[in-house]
Amino acid sequence: MDDLKIIKKSKYINNEEKVAVVQGVTLYEQEHRHEFIELAYVEEGEAQHWVNGETFQLSAGDIVMFDSGASHGYRATTPTISVWNILFLPEFFDFFLKEGDRCIEYACRTMLKENVGSALMKESGFLSLPKEKATSVVPYIMQIIEEKKEERPGYLEAIHSLLKLALIEIFRRGHDVKGNFSGKQMQIYQEMLEYIKKNRGGGVSASYLSKLLFYSPEYLSKTFNDISSQSMKKYIQKERLEWARKELLSTDKTVETIMEEAGYNDKKYFYEIFKREYGVSPGKYRKS
């Protein structure tokens, strides 16, 4: 972790603008840290993304925000991908707090740690909004991009104001997803994640977990779906596919062996869902 490349704030952000708007993925493919907060909008394509050891899929329309210091990187899984990155310093939050803006203060304290100036996202160091949760934020981001492209008089002030609105909406949506759950629900959710990771091919399901956690399958399914914004079945499939993907790259096992160890018995089905997730067949993925 300590050997990761650290991208300096001075590389993109100057003192006058306080915000940088850049397009591209080449700087973000390798795992790294940076001295600024990054708000990323996936405009086109898909990518496999990892943040602080957690791996998930990014698709067009998704929005993610990373705290300064969080380690992350990604690998494109489609032939083309377009990502817009809005970069700013943690002090950007203070800029509005000093003006007594109660709305942004509420937003910050909802999703950030107590020290708002450090702008550390709670626990994970990042916040993710899937496409269906991000629709209300996208118009602000597109306006920011247009302002930067055209650079008309007053564009910096416009970008600052639009970013403020985007952040408020992001925190509101993030609060809707994560902010209304009890400690017990979050504990159950974490236990489900642990069981799923340990038993990728062991027939893990809501029914299986209900016997271990002593809650009904319906309650566990609803809790998982509400907190993660995806079904347990879909998450389990992603975990199994991700394990298979890593095995393809790091071992000499046959595709059939990896498939079976990942818990799949139907070769045709495995090839179909693997290609759907990563854009190519398992064999071609290993060669590439």
Beta strands, then each sheet from edge to edge (+ up, - down):
strand 1: 5-7
strand 2: 19-23
strand 3: 32-34
strand 4: 37-44
strand 5: 46-51
strand 6: 54-59
strand 7: 63-66
strand 8: 72-76
strand 9: 82-88
strand 10: 126-129
sheet 1: 1+ 3+
sheet 2: 2+ 9- 4+ 7- 10+
sheet 3: 6+ 5- 8+
end
